């Protein structure tokens, strides 16, 4: 509990130092054979992203649950006690012998999708899952709940190569 409190305070301090008009983050390409769901503010600046894979594939390395931008740099958010590779950009999607931690988690449906990522109905489902995920009670509220521009309309899906 103390560790969670410490992590939350560090995140709050990081977010609080970000000012409107600061340098924005470079948006890396979406994962190969996958997609990227990202929330944007009303000024069109990317704030947070989640990497996603086709359900038949998996991440080549353990992704963060969320990547968020402050001060022109990407940071990783993971739930306490879980592992993620600090590597950027986010991982691509390929066949893998053993499942990633995120593929076996209770949030699997957020990060894995069926269908063609270019299909508007598939993208709509991705946006919905991403928004629901960043609004769960165990997620720090500054990722979405405290942001009036955290809406489905401000979420974009970027499709990776391989589709």
PyMOL commands that place a pseudoatom at each C-alpha (Angstrom):
pseudoatom trace, name=CA, resn=UNK, resi=1, chain=A, elem=C, hetatm=0, pos=[0.000, 0.000, 0.000]
pseudoatom trace, name=CA, resn=UNK, resi=2, chain=A, elem=C, hetatm=0, pos=[2.836, 2.393, 0.822]
pseudoatom trace, name=CA, resn=UNK, resi=3, chain=A, elem=C, hetatm=0, pos=[4.490, 1.600, -2.516]
pseudoatom trace, name=CA, resn=UNK, resi=4, chain=A, elem=C, hetatm=0, pos=[1.236, 2.286, -4.368]
pseudoatom trace, name=CA, resn=UNK, resi=5, chain=A, elem=C, hetatm=0, pos=[0.872, 5.601, -2.530]
pseudoatom trace, name=CA, resn=UNK, resi=6, chain=A, elem=C, hetatm=0, pos=[4.461, 6.541, -3.420]
pseudoatom trace, name=CA, resn=UNK, resi=7, chain=A, elem=C, hetatm=0, pos=[3.982, 5.629, -7.094]
pseudoatom trace, name=CA, resn=UNK, resi=8, chain=A, elem=C, hetatm=0, pos=[0.751, 7.609, -7.234]
pseudoatom trace, name=CA, resn=UNK, resi=9, chain=A, elem=C, hetatm=0, pos=[2.440, 10.681, -5.740]
pseudoatom trace, name=CA, resn=UNK, resi=10, chain=A, elem=C, hetatm=0, pos=[5.329, 10.443, -8.210]
pseudoatom trace, name=CA, resn=UNK, resi=11, chain=A, elem=C, hetatm=0, pos=[2.859, 10.202, -11.081]
pseudoatom trace, name=CA, resn=UNK, resi=12, chain=A, elem=C, hetatm=0, pos=[0.852, 13.147, -9.758]
pseudoatom trace, name=CA, resn=UNK, resi=13, chain=A, elem=C, hetatm=0, pos=[3.994, 15.255, -9.502]
pseudoatom trace, name=CA, resn=UNK, resi=14, chain=A, elem=C, hetatm=0, pos=[5.034, 14.288, -13.030]
pseudoatom trace, name=CA, resn=UNK, resi=15, chain=A, elem=C, hetatm=0, pos=[1.635, 15.116, -14.486]
pseudoatom trace, name=CA, resn=UNK, resi=16, chain=A, elem=C, hetatm=0, pos=[1.347, 18.343, -12.474]
pseudoatom trace, name=CA, resn=UNK, resi=17, chain=A, elem=C, hetatm=0, pos=[4.591, 19.666, -13.950]
pseudoatom trace, name=CA, resn=UNK, resi=18, chain=A, elem=C, hetatm=0, pos=[3.322, 19.303, -17.513]
pseudoatom trace, name=CA, resn=UNK, resi=19, chain=A, elem=C, hetatm=0, pos=[2.099, 22.594, -18.916]
pseudoatom trace, name=CA, resn=UNK, resi=20, chain=A, elem=C, hetatm=0, pos=[-0.143, 23.244, -21.885]
pseudoatom trace, name=CA, resn=UNK, resi=21, chain=A, elem=C, hetatm=0, pos=[1.922, 24.024, -24.962]
pseudoatom trace, name=CA, resn=UNK, resi=22, chain=A, elem=C, hetatm=0, pos=[4.923, 21.997, -23.786]
pseudoatom trace, name=CA, resn=UNK, resi=23, chain=A, elem=C, hetatm=0, pos=[6.807, 19.871, -26.225]
pseudoatom trace, name=CA, resn=UNK, resi=24, chain=A, elem=C, hetatm=0, pos=[4.706, 16.921, -27.317]
pseudoatom trace, name=CA, resn=UNK, resi=25, chain=A, elem=C, hetatm=0, pos=[5.939, 13.364, -27.631]
pseudoatom trace, name=CA, resn=UNK, resi=26, chain=A, elem=C, hetatm=0, pos=[7.001, 11.749, -30.860]
pseudoatom trace, name=CA, resn=UNK, resi=27, chain=A, elem=C, hetatm=0, pos=[4.276, 9.279, -31.746]
pseudoatom trace, name=CA, resn=UNK, resi=28, chain=A, elem=C, hetatm=0, pos=[6.099, 6.091, -32.650]
pseudoatom trace, name=CA, resn=UNK, resi=29, chain=A, elem=C, hetatm=0, pos=[4.628, 3.805, -35.291]
pseudoatom trace, name=CA, resn=UNK, resi=30, chain=A, elem=C, hetatm=0, pos=[1.852, 1.514, -34.122]
pseudoatom trace, name=CA, resn=UNK, resi=31, chain=A, elem=C, hetatm=0, pos=[2.909, -2.068, -33.371]
pseudoatom trace, name=CA, resn=UNK, resi=32, chain=A, elem=C, hetatm=0, pos=[3.453, -4.249, -36.443]
pseudoatom trace, name=CA, resn=UNK, resi=33, chain=A, elem=C, hetatm=0, pos=[0.473, -6.600, -36.783]
pseudoatom trace, name=CA, resn=UNK, resi=34, chain=A, elem=C, hetatm=0, pos=[-1.320, -4.527, -34.168]
pseudoatom trace, name=CA, resn=UNK, resi=35, chain=A, elem=C, hetatm=0, pos=[-2.641, -1.087, -33.347]
pseudoatom trace, name=CA, resn=UNK, resi=36, chain=A, elem=C, hetatm=0, pos=[-2.278, 1.778, -30.949]
pseudoatom trace, name=CA, resn=UNK, resi=37, chain=A, elem=C, hetatm=0, pos=[-5.178, 3.492, -29.174]
pseudoatom trace, name=CA, resn=UNK, resi=38, chain=A, elem=C, hetatm=0, pos=[-4.279, 6.999, -28.029]
pseudoatom trace, name=CA, resn=UNK, resi=39, chain=A, elem=C, hetatm=0, pos=[-6.073, 9.728, -26.132]
pseudoatom trace, name=CA, resn=UNK, resi=40, chain=A, elem=C, hetatm=0, pos=[-5.564, 13.303, -27.268]
pseudoatom trace, name=CA, resn=UNK, resi=41, chain=A, elem=C, hetatm=0, pos=[-6.391, 16.592, -25.615]
pseudoatom trace, name=CA, resn=UNK, resi=42, chain=A, elem=C, hetatm=0, pos=[-8.585, 19.207, -27.280]
pseudoatom trace, name=CA, resn=UNK, resi=43, chain=A, elem=C, hetatm=0, pos=[-5.447, 20.864, -28.713]
pseudoatom trace, name=CA, resn=UNK, resi=44, chain=A, elem=C, hetatm=0, pos=[-4.675, 17.651, -30.615]
pseudoatom trace, name=CA, resn=UNK, resi=45, chain=A, elem=C, hetatm=0, pos=[-1.693, 16.660, -28.471]
pseudoatom trace, name=CA, resn=UNK, resi=46, chain=A, elem=C, hetatm=0, pos=[-1.264, 12.991, -27.645]
pseudoatom trace, name=CA, resn=UNK, resi=47, chain=A, elem=C, hetatm=0, pos=[-1.532, 12.232, -23.924]
pseudoatom trace, name=CA, resn=UNK, resi=48, chain=A, elem=C, hetatm=0, pos=[-1.637, 8.463, -23.470]
pseudoatom trace, name=CA, resn=UNK, resi=49, chain=A, elem=C, hetatm=0, pos=[-1.544, 5.309, -25.584]
pseudoatom trace, name=CA, resn=UNK, resi=50, chain=A, elem=C, hetatm=0, pos=[-2.033, 1.576, -25.223]
pseudoatom trace, name=CA, resn=UNK, resi=51, chain=A, elem=C, hetatm=0, pos=[-0.478, -0.961, -27.578]
pseudoatom trace, name=CA, resn=UNK, resi=52, chain=A, elem=C, hetatm=0, pos=[-2.825, -3.646, -28.915]
pseudoatom trace, name=CA, resn=UNK, resi=53, chain=A, elem=C, hetatm=0, pos=[-2.346, -6.923, -30.802]
pseudoatom trace, name=CA, resn=UNK, resi=54, chain=A, elem=C, hetatm=0, pos=[-4.521, -9.196, -32.886]
pseudoatom trace, name=CA, resn=UNK, resi=55, chain=A, elem=C, hetatm=0, pos=[-5.894, -11.842, -30.528]
pseudoatom trace, name=CA, resn=UNK, resi=56, chain=A, elem=C, hetatm=0, pos=[-4.050, -14.602, -32.424]
pseudoatom trace, name=CA, resn=UNK, resi=57, chain=A, elem=C, hetatm=0, pos=[-0.697, -12.913, -31.694]
pseudoatom trace, name=CA, resn=UNK, resi=58, chain=A, elem=C, hetatm=0, pos=[1.171, -11.566, -28.678]
pseudoatom trace, name=CA, resn=UNK, resi=59, chain=A, elem=C, hetatm=0, pos=[3.619, -8.809, -27.807]
pseudoatom trace, name=CA, resn=UNK, resi=60, chain=A, elem=C, hetatm=0, pos=[7.302, -9.502, -28.527]
pseudoatom trace, name=CA, resn=UNK, resi=61, chain=A, elem=C, hetatm=0, pos=[8.157, -8.103, -25.094]
pseudoatom trace, name=CA, resn=UNK, resi=62, chain=A, elem=C, hetatm=0, pos=[6.072, -7.211, -22.049]
pseudoatom trace, name=CA, resn=UNK, resi=63, chain=A, elem=C, hetatm=0, pos=[4.326, -3.883, -22.703]
pseudoatom trace, name=CA, resn=UNK, resi=64, chain=A, elem=C, hetatm=0, pos=[3.303, -1.280, -20.174]
pseudoatom trace, name=CA, resn=UNK, resi=65, chain=A, elem=C, hetatm=0, pos=[-0.405, -1.055, -19.491]
pseudoatom trace, name=CA, resn=UNK, resi=66, chain=A, elem=C, hetatm=0, pos=[-0.259, 2.558, -20.594]
pseudoatom trace, name=CA, resn=UNK, resi=67, chain=A, elem=C, hetatm=0, pos=[2.292, 4.897, -22.131]
pseudoatom trace, name=CA, resn=UNK, resi=68, chain=A, elem=C, hetatm=0, pos=[1.771, 8.558, -21.275]
pseudoatom trace, name=CA, resn=UNK, resi=69, chain=A, elem=C, hetatm=0, pos=[3.427, 11.755, -22.452]
pseudoatom trace, name=CA, resn=UNK, resi=70, chain=A, elem=C, hetatm=0, pos=[4.614, 14.598, -20.244]
pseudoatom trace, name=CA, resn=UNK, resi=71, chain=A, elem=C, hetatm=0, pos=[7.217, 17.208, -21.051]
pseudoatom trace, name=CA, resn=UNK, resi=72, chain=A, elem=C, hetatm=0, pos=[7.888, 15.703, -24.463]
pseudoatom trace, name=CA, resn=UNK, resi=73, chain=A, elem=C, hetatm=0, pos=[8.858, 12.296, -23.053]
pseudoatom trace, name=CA, resn=UNK, resi=74, chain=A, elem=C, hetatm=0, pos=[7.041, 8.985, -22.907]
pseudoatom trace, name=CA, resn=UNK, resi=75, chain=A, elem=C, hetatm=0, pos=[6.607, 7.311, -19.520]
pseudoatom trace, name=CA, resn=UNK, resi=76, chain=A, elem=C, hetatm=0, pos=[5.251, 3.879, -18.634]
pseudoatom trace, name=CA, resn=UNK, resi=77, chain=A, elem=C, hetatm=0, pos=[2.391, 3.084, -16.298]
pseudoatom trace, name=CA, resn=UNK, resi=78, chain=A, elem=C, hetatm=0, pos=[2.105, -0.423, -14.924]
pseudoatom trace, name=CA, resn=UNK, resi=79, chain=A, elem=C, hetatm=0, pos=[0.121, -1.728, -12.020]
pseudoatom trace, name=CA, resn=UNK, resi=80, chain=A, elem=C, hetatm=0, pos=[2.241, -2.266, -8.892]
pseudoatom trace, name=CA, resn=UNK, resi=81, chain=A, elem=C, hetatm=0, pos=[3.720, -5.739, -8.727]
pseudoatom trace, name=CA, resn=UNK, resi=82, chain=A, elem=C, hetatm=0, pos=[3.596, -6.320, -12.480]
pseudoatom trace, name=CA, resn=UNK, resi=83, chain=A, elem=C, hetatm=0, pos=[6.507, -6.252, -14.887]
pseudoatom trace, name=CA, resn=UNK, resi=84, chain=A, elem=C, hetatm=0, pos=[6.970, -4.354, -18.132]
pseudoatom trace, name=CA, resn=UNK, resi=85, chain=A, elem=C, hetatm=0, pos=[9.918, -3.719, -20.373]
pseudoatom trace, name=CA, resn=UNK, resi=86, chain=A, elem=C, hetatm=0, pos=[11.098, -0.101, -20.226]
pseudoatom trace, name=CA, resn=UNK, resi=87, chain=A, elem=C, hetatm=0, pos=[11.880, -0.278, -23.953]
pseudoatom trace, name=CA, resn=UNK, resi=88, chain=A, elem=C, hetatm=0, pos=[10.450, 2.282, -26.332]
pseudoatom trace, name=CA, resn=UNK, resi=89, chain=A, elem=C, hetatm=0, pos=[8.828, 2.237, -28.727]
pseudoatom trace, name=CA, resn=UNK, resi=90, chain=A, elem=C, hetatm=0, pos=[6.052, -0.127, -27.700]
pseudoatom trace, name=CA, resn=UNK, resi=91, chain=A, elem=C, hetatm=0, pos=[6.349, -3.769, -28.748]
pseudoatom trace, name=CA, resn=UNK, resi=92, chain=A, elem=C, hetatm=0, pos=[5.297, -5.254, -32.063]
pseudoatom trace, name=CA, resn=UNK, resi=93, chain=A, elem=C, hetatm=0, pos=[2.970, -8.250, -32.297]
pseudoatom trace, name=CA, resn=UNK, resi=94, chain=A, elem=C, hetatm=0, pos=[4.036, -11.704, -33.509]
pseudoatom trace, name=CA, resn=UNK, resi=95, chain=A, elem=C, hetatm=0, pos=[3.485, -15.383, -32.786]
pseudoatom trace, name=CA, resn=UNK, resi=96, chain=A, elem=C, hetatm=0, pos=[5.081, -16.240, -29.470]
pseudoatom trace, name=CA, resn=UNK, resi=97, chain=A, elem=C, hetatm=0, pos=[5.698, -19.527, -27.677]
pseudoatom trace, name=CA, resn=UNK, resi=98, chain=A, elem=C, hetatm=0, pos=[4.666, -18.381, -24.207]
pseudoatom trace, name=CA, resn=UNK, resi=99, chain=A, elem=C, hetatm=0, pos=[1.986, -15.778, -23.445]
pseudoatom trace, name=CA, resn=UNK, resi=100, chain=A, elem=C, hetatm=0, pos=[2.850, -12.344, -22.138]
pseudoatom trace, name=CA, resn=UNK, resi=101, chain=A, elem=C, hetatm=0, pos=[1.759, -11.338, -18.654]
pseudoatom trace, name=CA, resn=UNK, resi=102, chain=A, elem=C, hetatm=0, pos=[-0.741, -8.896, -20.147]
pseudoatom trace, name=CA, resn=UNK, resi=103, chain=A, elem=C, hetatm=0, pos=[-2.300, -11.640, -22.319]
pseudoatom trace, name=CA, resn=UNK, resi=104, chain=A, elem=C, hetatm=0, pos=[-3.077, -13.692, -19.227]
pseudoatom trace, name=CA, resn=UNK, resi=105, chain=A, elem=C, hetatm=0, pos=[-4.317, -10.730, -17.168]
pseudoatom trace, name=CA, resn=UNK, resi=106, chain=A, elem=C, hetatm=0, pos=[-7.914, -9.832, -16.442]
pseudoatom trace, name=CA, resn=UNK, resi=107, chain=A, elem=C, hetatm=0, pos=[-7.469, -6.871, -18.813]
pseudoatom trace, name=CA, resn=UNK, resi=108, chain=A, elem=C, hetatm=0, pos=[-6.665, -9.069, -21.810]
pseudoatom trace, name=CA, resn=UNK, resi=109, chain=A, elem=C, hetatm=0, pos=[-9.694, -7.857, -23.784]
pseudoatom trace, name=CA, resn=UNK, resi=110, chain=A, elem=C, hetatm=0, pos=[-8.349, -4.282, -23.707]
pseudoatom trace, name=CA, resn=UNK, resi=111, chain=A, elem=C, hetatm=0, pos=[-5.076, -5.173, -25.406]
pseudoatom trace, name=CA, resn=UNK, resi=112, chain=A, elem=C, hetatm=0, pos=[-6.147, -7.868, -27.882]
pseudoatom trace, name=CA, resn=UNK, resi=113, chain=A, elem=C, hetatm=0, pos=[-8.682, -7.546, -30.678]
pseudoatom trace, name=CA, resn=UNK, resi=114, chain=A, elem=C, hetatm=0, pos=[-10.363, -9.650, -33.345]
pseudoatom trace, name=CA, resn=UNK, resi=115, chain=A, elem=C, hetatm=0, pos=[-10.824, -8.540, -36.926]
pseudoatom trace, name=CA, resn=UNK, resi=116, chain=A, elem=C, hetatm=0, pos=[-9.122, -6.046, -39.188]
pseudoatom trace, name=CA, resn=UNK, resi=117, chain=A, elem=C, hetatm=0, pos=[-7.787, -3.011, -37.321]
pseudoatom trace, name=CA, resn=UNK, resi=118, chain=A, elem=C, hetatm=0, pos=[-8.633, -0.852, -40.363]
pseudoatom trace, name=CA, resn=UNK, resi=119, chain=A, elem=C, hetatm=0, pos=[-12.341, -1.672, -39.976]
pseudoatom trace, name=CA, resn=UNK, resi=120, chain=A, elem=C, hetatm=0, pos=[-14.207, 1.279, -38.374]
pseudoatom trace, name=CA, resn=UNK, resi=121, chain=A, elem=C, hetatm=0, pos=[-16.314, -1.061, -36.212]
pseudoatom trace, name=CA, resn=UNK, resi=122, chain=A, elem=C, hetatm=0, pos=[-13.171, -2.784, -34.883]
pseudoatom trace, name=CA, resn=UNK, resi=123, chain=A, elem=C, hetatm=0, pos=[-11.632, 0.635, -34.190]
pseudoatom trace, name=CA, resn=UNK, resi=124, chain=A, elem=C, hetatm=0, pos=[-14.794, 1.739, -32.406]
pseudoatom trace, name=CA, resn=UNK, resi=125, chain=A, elem=C, hetatm=0, pos=[-14.551, -1.324, -30.136]
pseudoatom trace, name=CA, resn=UNK, resi=126, chain=A, elem=C, hetatm=0, pos=[-10.866, -0.540, -29.460]
pseudoatom trace, name=CA, resn=UNK, resi=127, chain=A, elem=C, hetatm=0, pos=[-11.724, 3.041, -28.493]
pseudoatom trace, name=CA, resn=UNK, resi=128, chain=A, elem=C, hetatm=0, pos=[-14.467, 1.849, -26.149]
pseudoatom trace, name=CA, resn=UNK, resi=129, chain=A, elem=C, hetatm=0, pos=[-12.195, -0.720, -24.458]
pseudoatom trace, name=CA, resn=UNK, resi=130, chain=A, elem=C, hetatm=0, pos=[-9.373, 1.804, -24.093]
pseudoatom trace, name=CA, resn=UNK, resi=131, chain=A, elem=C, hetatm=0, pos=[-11.677, 4.433, -22.568]
pseudoatom trace, name=CA, resn=UNK, resi=132, chain=A, elem=C, hetatm=0, pos=[-13.232, 1.903, -20.180]
pseudoatom trace, name=CA, resn=UNK, resi=133, chain=A, elem=C, hetatm=0, pos=[-9.747, 0.767, -19.153]
pseudoatom trace, name=CA, resn=UNK, resi=134, chain=A, elem=C, hetatm=0, pos=[-8.404, 4.224, -18.293]
pseudoatom trace, name=CA, resn=UNK, resi=135, chain=A, elem=C, hetatm=0, pos=[-11.557, 4.875, -16.251]
pseudoatom trace, name=CA, resn=UNK, resi=136, chain=A, elem=C, hetatm=0, pos=[-11.338, 1.798, -14.003]
pseudoatom trace, name=CA, resn=UNK, resi=137, chain=A, elem=C, hetatm=0, pos=[-11.276, 2.693, -10.283]
pseudoatom trace, name=CA, resn=UNK, resi=138, chain=A, elem=C, hetatm=0, pos=[-7.744, 1.336, -9.738]
pseudoatom trace, name=CA, resn=UNK, resi=139, chain=A, elem=C, hetatm=0, pos=[-6.342, 3.676, -12.410]
pseudoatom trace, name=CA, resn=UNK, resi=140, chain=A, elem=C, hetatm=0, pos=[-5.078, 7.106, -11.295]
pseudoatom trace, name=CA, resn=UNK, resi=141, chain=A, elem=C, hetatm=0, pos=[-7.873, 9.608, -12.071]
pseudoatom trace, name=CA, resn=UNK, resi=142, chain=A, elem=C, hetatm=0, pos=[-5.573, 12.130, -13.780]
pseudoatom trace, name=CA, resn=UNK, resi=143, chain=A, elem=C, hetatm=0, pos=[-5.303, 9.824, -16.800]
pseudoatom trace, name=CA, resn=UNK, resi=144, chain=A, elem=C, hetatm=0, pos=[-8.944, 10.403, -17.649]
pseudoatom trace, name=CA, resn=UNK, resi=145, chain=A, elem=C, hetatm=0, pos=[-11.508, 11.124, -14.931]
pseudoatom trace, name=CA, resn=UNK, resi=146, chain=A, elem=C, hetatm=0, pos=[-10.061, 14.559, -14.157]
pseudoatom trace, name=CA, resn=UNK, resi=147, chain=A, elem=C, hetatm=0, pos=[-9.737, 15.511, -17.828]
pseudoatom trace, name=CA, resn=UNK, resi=148, chain=A, elem=C, hetatm=0, pos=[-12.820, 16.977, -19.515]
pseudoatom trace, name=CA, resn=UNK, resi=149, chain=A, elem=C, hetatm=0, pos=[-11.312, 16.157, -22.918]
pseudoatom trace, name=CA, resn=UNK, resi=150, chain=A, elem=C, hetatm=0, pos=[-11.059, 12.444, -22.067]
pseudoatom trace, name=CA, resn=UNK, resi=151, chain=A, elem=C, hetatm=0, pos=[-13.814, 11.343, -24.426]
pseudoatom trace, name=CA, resn=UNK, resi=152, chain=A, elem=C, hetatm=0, pos=[-14.244, 8.657, -27.043]
pseudoatom trace, name=CA, resn=UNK, resi=153, chain=A, elem=C, hetatm=0, pos=[-14.136, 11.392, -29.694]
pseudoatom trace, name=CA, resn=UNK, resi=154, chain=A, elem=C, hetatm=0, pos=[-10.592, 12.277, -28.569]
pseudoatom trace, name=CA, resn=UNK, resi=155, chain=A, elem=C, hetatm=0, pos=[-9.313, 8.720, -28.894]
pseudoatom trace, name=CA, resn=UNK, resi=156, chain=A, elem=C, hetatm=0, pos=[-7.659, 7.735, -32.163]
pseudoatom trace, name=CA, resn=UNK, resi=157, chain=A, elem=C, hetatm=0, pos=[-6.629, 4.295, -33.341]
pseudoatom trace, name=CA, resn=UNK, resi=158, chain=A, elem=C, hetatm=0, pos=[-3.391, 4.048, -35.307]
pseudoatom trace, name=CA, resn=UNK, resi=159, chain=A, elem=C, hetatm=0, pos=[-3.021, 0.848, -37.330]
pseudoatom trace, name=CA, resn=UNK, resi=160, chain=A, elem=C, hetatm=0, pos=[0.345, -0.872, -37.588]
pseudoatom trace, name=CA, resn=UNK, resi=161, chain=A, elem=C, hetatm=0, pos=[1.987, -2.391, -40.637]
pseudoatom trace, name=CA, resn=UNK, resi=162, chain=A, elem=C, hetatm=0, pos=[0.789, -5.865, -41.484]
pseudoatom trace, name=CA, resn=UNK, resi=163, chain=A, elem=C, hetatm=0, pos=[-2.847, -5.083, -42.251]
for i in range(1, 163): cmd.bond("trace and resi %d" % i, "trace and resi %d" % (i + 1))
show_as sticks, trace
zoom trace
